[in-house]
């Protein structure tokens, strides 16, 4: 297009976009646009007509454009506009189905199909059955497949006996689209017709019965590629519709057929890499039946389609150890989703024979692949896996995972695993090694744990305190008492946590010292611990901290007082005055069990922060009575924030029912 022409087209296009649709001449200007030589302008005109008022008149005008036989572009644009008119277009288009010109009747059927409104169902059925023009009947059949009423489905079934193959094909495709398969004997008859075979397989897949599966299997044995692919698509559909109890019978029937077909692996591989998602789904079912190891990487790649992920996992679970090796050798070439699902499968299917390949995988640069290898080595039940895993205990990024893998191997080789863990600890390993050592060695490791708590690095000392408490609670409490004097805050935090988890109110004296610790992290842990172990003796210190300017301290003080059951009304009042909104919300939740708390929630419906207002509404919904309803309704009427309004609406609804 010349520059001048492009400028003129742009001017006409912009003029239609900027047209005032309320102006008296708007409709005819837009209709003129339907006749423009540019498709962009025609499309702008079609969209503009859908915005006009007086829709009935606009629809009638558009229907008149459909009758302009020599104006193909205008007719198509008018049809596009009509398909966006909704219910207003149904009546005029149904009347158009009776027009003397079959071309216009076909247009009417096509547009009614795009509208998909059930009001047109009876008229389309009549057109499909009675119209004298085959193209109109076919268009009506296709339109019925887009609207989905029972009347349409029954009529489409009857049309399957019509002598016109094209009409039969349209009816069959529409029944497939409606997911309404005809009776099985009817499908058997249609499978024998070369023209209808592919569509017949499509509806056959909608019947999750063994008899239908056996018919599909006949298609798998066909020499025709299109028939085999149609059967595979049917197989994939059936698998998705079948109950788990039906799948084993279905798989057995497919396996029986595929084992007799020497080329089955090749065409199943082709299905797995096709662009057709339905064909891939069928390929997965066939691959599960074949269990051909070299198909495993292709199966894993199907995981790129998320909806097929469950079937991919299921299929790989059917493969044996040889498929695992195929996956291992392909791991560095697989896509990320495929590698992820292949890793899961490998971890489940490995045995002692996999160790050499898994050790080789540890040499690859990709951390994700190394992690898969570590997990898999832990499940091999092989003594040969202990040594390569022990080498990883000095690598911070893999140490924890390797330690867990060694714990798994310890079920078969406890002595060897203990030895490598102790050696690693001697050489300054990560805390995860100490955890693993105690899990494998049990109470026999306690002397080592106590020694570690006194002499090792800070991370190991802290872990030793917590590990000992898990294995030997009394010993853990005693070690925690000693660790409160440790020079490292991290160790003191671990000690305070143990006191909170295992101690009782008698720990109040020890926790008083921790509440005054110079390190914030220790003080915060102590605030939690007071509430956990029930040290009511410390309530006065907590009350003093409720107004602390640091919100994290005040927040924990409120929570611990609530946990102790010692949150007095005047303290609650001080807490809701805190500048930190999280402290206010914690106080609201803590006070929800008392009349004073409910009263404060009513007051806080007017708080400047929306999240506090929402929290107050939730408290009233849970704990308020009918007397709170007027204030909550008033707050709802004034609320501008959408999330706070939602909470208030819920509160009003719940309070109204009390």
N, C-alpha and C positions, 0 to 999 in steps of 0.2 A: 504494500500500500504506500502510495506517495505521501510525502510529509503533509501536503495540503489536505489529502484525504483523511489522514490520521487526526489532524487537528479538527476537521469537521465532525468526524465520528465522536471525538472526545467532547466537543461542544454539545452534540445531540444527547450524548450519554449523561453529561452533567445537567443538562436542562431537565431531563426526566427525573434525575435524583433530587433536584431542587424544586420540582413542581409542587405547587400548593394543591394538595389533594382535595381541599374544600372549594376550590374555584369551580365555577359552572362548566368550564370547558375541559376540566381535568380528564374526565373519562375518555372523551374522543381523542385528546392529545395522546393519552396512553395507548389507546387502540391503534392510533396511527403508528406509534412506536413499535407495536407488534409486527408491523409490516416493514420495519427498517431492514436495510441490507446487512447491518452488523448484528451478530448474535449477542454482543454485549448490550447493545441498545434494546434489542428484543427482550432480553432477560430482565433488564431494568424496568421495562414497561410491564412485563408480567408480574414482577414483584410489586410495582406501584399500584396495579389494579387491585391487588389483595388488600391494600390499605384504604381503599375508597369506602365511604359510607354507602348506604342503600345497596347492599350486596345483591339483593334479588335482581335488581336492574342490571348490575354489572355482570352477574352470571348469565342472564339472557343475552347480553351483548356478546359475551365471550362465546356462547353457544352458536351465535350467528356467524362468528369468524370461522368456526369449525366447518361451516358449509362452503367456504371459499376454496374450491378445489385446486386452483392454480397458485395458491399462496401457502406453500408447504411450511415455510419458516413461521409465518403468522399463525397457522393452525397449531403447530407444535408448541409455540409460545402460549397460545390461548389454552391448550390442554394443560400445560405446566401451571398456569395461573388457576385454572379450575380445580386442579388436584390439591390446591392449597386453600380452597374455599370452604372445606368441611361440609357440614350438614346443609348449608344453603345451596350447594350444587347438586345434591342427590336427586331432588324432584325433577328439575329440568333435564338431567342426564338420563333418568329413568324414562322420561317421555321421549328423549332422543333415541332410545332403543327401538322405538316404533317408527322411526323415520323411513321413508321409502328408499333412501340412498343407503346401501349396505356399508359404504365407506364411513358414513357418519355414525351408523349403529356400532361399527367396530370401535370408532373413537370413543363413543359413550361407554362401551364395555371396558376399554382400556383404562379410562379415567376413573370409572367406578372402582376398578380393582385397586388403583392407587389410593383412592379415598378409604377403602377398606371398611365401609360402614354397613352394618348388618341390615339397615333399612332397605338396601338394594338387593338383598339376597334372593328374594322371590322373583324379582324381575330378571335377574341374571340367570337364574335356573330356567326360567321360561325361554330366555334367549338361547341358552345352551341346548335346550331340548327341541325347540320349535322353529328357530330361525331357519330360513331357506338358504342362507349363505354360510358356507363352511368357515370362512375366516371370522365371521361374527360369532359362530358357535365356539370356535377355538378360543377367541378372546374372552368370551364369557366364562369358559371353563378355567382359563388361567386366572381371571379375576376372582372367581370363587375360591381359589387356592390361597388368596391373600386375606380373606375375611373370616373364614373359620367357623361358620355355623353348622349345626348338625344337619339341617335341611340340605345345605350345600354338599356335605360329605356323602349323604345318602344318594343325592342326585348324581354326584361324580361316580359313585360305585356303579350305578345303573348304566352310565355312559360307557363303562368299560366293555359293554356288549355291543356298542354301536359299530357298524361295519367300517367306519372311517378310521384308519390307523392314526392319522394325525390328531383326531379328536380323542381317541383312546390314550395316546401318549400325553396329551395335555391333561386329561383327567387323572392319569397315573401320577404325573409330576405334582399336580395340585394336591392329591391325597397324601403324597410324601411331604409336601410343605405343611399340610395340616396335621402331620404325624397321625394320620388316621388310615392304617393299612386295611385293605379289603380282606375278606375271609381267606384263609390259607389256600384252600382248593382253587380259588379264583386266581391267586398269585401263581400257582403251579401252571395253570393254563397260559398265563401271560409270559412265563419264562420260556415257553417254547417258541415265542414269536421273536425273530431276530430284531425287529424294529423296536420292540418294547422291552427287550431283555434287560438292558441296563437300568431302566427306570423300575422294572419289576424287582430287581435285586435291591434297589434303594428302599422300597416299601417292605421287602422281606426282612431287612435289618431292623425294622420297627417291631417285629414279632419275637420277643425273647423266649422262644420255645425250642426244645431240642430238635423237634421235627423241622423247624425253620433252619436251624443250624446245619442239619444234614443236607438240606437243599442248597444252602450257601456253599457247603463243601463240594458239591457237584460242580459249582461254578469255579471253584479254585482249581479243579482239574481240567478246565477248558484250555484248548490250544489258543484261543483268542485272548490277546492281552487285555482288550477292553472288557471282556467278560470277567477275566480274573480280577481286574482292578475293581469292577463293580461288586464282585463277591467280597473282596477285601473290605471295601467301604461298608458293605452290609455287616460284615463281621465286627468291624470297629463299632458300629452303631449298636449292634446286639450286645457287645461286651459292656458298653456304658449303661445299657438299660437292664441288664441281667442282675438278679440277686446273687450274692456271693455263693449261695448254695447251688446255683445253677452253673456257675463258672467251671467247676471241675468236669462236669459232663460235657460242657461245650468245648473245653480244652482237649479232652480226650478224643472227641469226634474230629476236631481239626488236626490233631497230631496223627491220627490214623490215616488221614488223607495225604497230608504233606509228606509223610515218610515214603510214600509211593511215588513221589514226584521228584525226579533227579535234579531238576532246575529250580526247585522251590526256593532254595537259599538265595539264588541270584535275583529272582523277582521280588522276594520279600525285602532284600537289601535295597532294590530300586524304590519300593514303596516307602521305606523308612527315610530316604533322602529326597522324596518328591516335595513339591511345593503345596500339595493338597493335604490339608490337615486331617480330613476324613480318611484319606488313604493311609496316612501315617498311623492313625489310630488302628486301622485294620492290620497294618504291618506289625504293630506291637503284639497283637493277639497271635498272629502267625509266628512271630519270632519266639514268643513264649512257648508255643507248641513245638517248634523245631529245636530250640535250645542249641543252636549252632554257635560255638564260641566266637567265631569271627564276626558275628552280628552284634556282639555286646557293645562295642564302641558306637555303632550306628544307633543302637537303642538308646544309649546314654545321651546322644546328641538330640534326640527328640525332646529331651527335658527343656530345650529352649522354648517349647510351647507349654506355658505354665499349666493350662487346663489338662494336659496329658501327663503331667508329672506323676499322679498316683499310679497310672497304668505303666509308666516307665519303671517306677520302683518295683511294682509287682512283677513286671516282666524280668527284670534283672535278678529278682529273687529266685527265679526258676532255673537260672543258669548255674553250672557247676564250677569247680576249680579252674578248668581250662579257660573258661570265660574270664575268670579273675585275672589270669595272666595276660589275656588280650587287653583287658582294661589297663593293667599295669603298664604294658608296653606302649599304650596310646595316651597315657595321662598327660604328657607334656604337649600333646597336640589337640586335646579336647578343649571345647569352649568352657567358659566358667560354669554355666549351669550343668553341663555334662560332667565336668570334673567333680562338681559337688555331689551329684547323685551317684557317680561312679565310686567316689570315696566312701559314701555310705554303704554301697553294695559290697565293696572290698572288705570293709571292716567286719561285715556280717559273714562273708564266705571264706575268709582266710583259714589256712591250716599250717602245719609245721613246714610244709614244702615251699611256702611262699617266702621264707626268710631271706634267701639271697636276693630276690628281686626287690623286696622292701628295703633291704640295706642299701642297695644300689639307688633306690629312690631318695634316700636320705642325702645323697650327694648332689641332688638337683638344687638349683638356686631358689626355687619358689617355696616360700614358707608354708603356703597352704598345702602343697604336696607333701612337704616334710611332716606336717601335722597328721595328715592322713596315714602316712607310713608309720609314725610313732603309735597311733591308736591301733593300727592293724597288727603291728609287732606284739603289742600287749595281748592280743587275742590268739596268737599262733600256738600257744602252749608248747613252745619250743625252748629248750635250754640255750640254743644258739642265738636267741633274741636278747638274752640278758646282757651280754657284753656290749653290743652296739647301742643299746639303750643306756647303759651306764656311762658311755662317752658323752651322752647328751646332758648329763646332770650338771655339767660345768657351763652349759649354755643357757643364759638367763631366759631367752625367748622360748625354749623348749623344755626347760628343766621340770616345770610343774607337770606338763603332759607326760614326760618320760617317767617321772616318779609314779604317776597314776598307772601307767602301763606296767611298770615293774611290780606294783601292788597286785595287778591282775595275774602276772606270771608267778607271783609268790604262792598262789594256790597250788602250783605244781612243783615249784623249786624254792621253798622258803629259805633254806640255808644259803644258797647262792645269792638270792636277792638281798638277804640281810647283809651279806658280806660286802656287796657293792655299795649298798646304801651307807654302811658304816664308813667305808673307805672314803666315799664322797664327802661325808660329814667331817671327817678328819681333815680334808683338804679345803674346808670352808665353803661347802655347798649352800644352796639357797634354802630358806625355811621349809619349802615344800618337801625337801628330802627328810627333814626331821619328822614331819607329819607322816610321811610314807613309812619311815622306820618304826614309828610307834604302832601304826596300823598293822604292820607285818609282825613285829616282835612282841606287841602287847606289853604287859606289865614287866616283862623281862628287860625292857629297855629303860625302865624308870631311873636306875642309877646314872645311865648315860644322859637322860633328859635333865636330871638335877645338876649334873656336872656342866652340861651345856648352859643351863640357866645362870650359872655362876661365872663361867669362863669364856664363853663364845662371843661372837659379834652381837651388836645391838639387835638386828633382825632375828637372829637365832635365839637370843635371850628372851625376846618378847614372845616368839612362837613357843618356846619351851614352857613358859608360864601357862599359855592357853592349852597346849597339848596335854600337859600333866593333869590339868583340871578335868579334861575329858576322860582320861584313863583312870585317874585316882582322885576323886573329888576332895577328899580330906587332905591329901598331900598337895593338891592344887591350891587349896585355900591357904595352907601354911606357906607355900612358896610365894603366893600372891602377897601375903603380909610382908615377907622379906623384900619382894620386888618393889614395894611402894617406896623403898629407900634407894632404888637404883638411880644412877646418875642420868640415865637416858629417859626422856619423856615417853618415848615409844614403849619402853618396858613398863613404865608406871601406868600408862594407859591400859596396857594388857592386864596388869594386876588389878586395876579398878574394875575392869569389865568382868573378870573372874569373880571378884567380890560381889558384884551385882547379880551375876547369874547363879552363883552357888551359895551365897551368904544369906544371913537373916538379919533381924533387927540388931543383933549383937555386933554387927559390923559398923554401927553408927560412929563409934569413936575413930576407927580407921578412916572412914569416909570424911570425917570432919577435917582431917589433915589434908586429904585429897582436894576437898572443896577450896582450900586456901592455897593450893599449889601455884607456883609461879608461872606455870605453862597453861595457856588457855585450853589446849586439847585435853589435858588431864582434868581440868575443872569441869569441862563439858561432860566428859565420861563419868565423873563423880556425880554430877547432877542426875544423869540417867540411872546410875547405880543405886542412889538413895531410894528412888521410887521402886526400882526392881526388887530390892531386898527388904523393903518395908521398914526402913530406918526412920520411924516417926520422930525419933529424938532430934533429927536434923530439920524438922519442919520450920522452926523459927528462922534458920539460916536461909532456907528456900524462900520464905515470905519476904525477907529483906531483898532478895535478888529479883523479885517479880518486877520491880521498877528499874532494874539495872539498864543503863543506856545501851548496852550491847544487846540487840534483839535475840541473838542465839542463846545467851545466858538466860534472859527473861523467859524465853519460849520454853526452854527445858525446865526451868523452875516451876512454871505453871503446870506442865505435863506431869512432873514428878509429884507435885502436891495433889493433883487429881488422882494419880495412881495410889498415893498413900491414903486417899479419902480425907484429906486434911485441907481442902481448899475452902477457906472461910469466905463468907459473903463480902466482907470489907476488903479482903485481899483480891477477890474476883473483880470488885469494882475498880481497884487500882490497876489491875491487869488490863481491863478494857480501855483504860485511859492511855495506854502505852502508845508511843508514836509509831512503833513497828506494827504494821497491819497483821503480820503473821502471829504476833503475840496476842493481838486482839481476837483473831479467829481461834487460836488455841484456847483462849479463855472462854469464848462462846461455846465451843464444843464441850469443854470441861464443865461448864455451868448448866448444860442442857438438862441435867438430872435434878435441878433445884428450881424452886419458884423464883428465887432471886435471879437465877440465870435466864429464865424465860422473860422476866421483867426487863433485864438488860438487853435481851435480844430485841424486844419491842423498841427500846430507845435507839438501838443501833440501826434500825431501818432507815434512819436519817443520816447515817455516817457518810462523810465525803467520798469514801472509796467504794466503788461498785462491788468489789469482791467481799468486803465486810458486809455490805447490805445483803448480798446474796447468801453469805454464810448465816446471817441473822434469820433470813427467810427460811433457810433449811432447818435451823434449830426450831423455829416456830412450827414448821410443818411436822416435825417429829415430836415436839414436846408441848406445844401450846394448846390452849383450850379455846372454846368459843369466844371468850372475852378478848382474845387477841385478834379476832377477825376484822373488826372495824379499822384498827390501825394498819393491819396488813393490806386491806383493800385500799386504804388511802395511800399507802406507800406505792402500791401497784399503779394507781391512777397517775402518780407523779413521776414514776420511774421512766428514764429515757434509755438506759443501757439494756441491750437485748438479753444478755446473759442473766443480769439481775432480774429482769422482767420474767424470764422463764422460771427462775427460782420462786419468785413471788406468786406467779400464777399457780405453780404447784402447791405452794403453801396455802393459798386461798382455797384451792380445790379440796385439800385435805382437811383444813379447818372447818369448811362448810359442812362436811359430813359428820362432825362431832356434836 
